[in-house]
């Protein structure tokens, strides 16, 4: 796989000897790769490799989550290990994933675990659309080598460093959650896992973002008939966990 991607770039790149370094190089090459045609042989080998990696992870189903209130659930961990109908990706307006090699943003992590087909499908969607994705909107794709069935990509508002989110920013973040819920219901999904949209490199304050997320999801579930049986707030940091725990359960 590494040799294929290096040959595709027509560059002279030294391949390290140890597996860890080789794996890092493979991810980097996948991260920077444009959505070009690729051989079926590569995809077959890639899928076998990434699926094996996924199956070797400690995967979590909704039945394994023990913190919940009705349909709303809280879980702390890697969103790429959730066996649900769809996970939510905090995307950028190009909707093609993160091109920074091995970046730790959720967009990069999801695309890296899913495989190069995810960027290709996103590119097909954006080519047909003909313009950048609007903040607050969302699109659904396959999940490929992830344990989930789908990925729902949404673009959250970006807050300039040092500034507070405006009222309009809050409305746009609310729209992200609504758009994802509506797409999930339209596609008759039963389980949906949200990441903490806009709270990473987009600088939305964690507490305010969580407040908007919980209120929007609860209101949607109360006011609409939906196929959704489980809506999971997936948090990664301890700070986010404590914020959501207080909002959802009051302790």
Buried (B, 14 or more C-beta within 10 A) or exposed (E): BBEBBBEBEEEEEEEEEEEEEBBBBBBBBBBEBEBEEBEEEBBEEBBEBBBEEBEEEEBBEBEEBEBBEEBBBBBBBBBBBBBBBBBBBBBBBBBBBBBEBBBEBBBBBBBBBBBBBBBBBBBEBBEEEEEEBEBBBBBBBBBBBBBBBBBBBBBBBBBEEEEEBEEEBBBBBBBBBBBBBBBBBEBEBBBBBBBBBBBBBBBBEBBBBBBBBBEBBBBBBEEEEBBBEBBBBBBBEEEBBBBBBEBBEEE
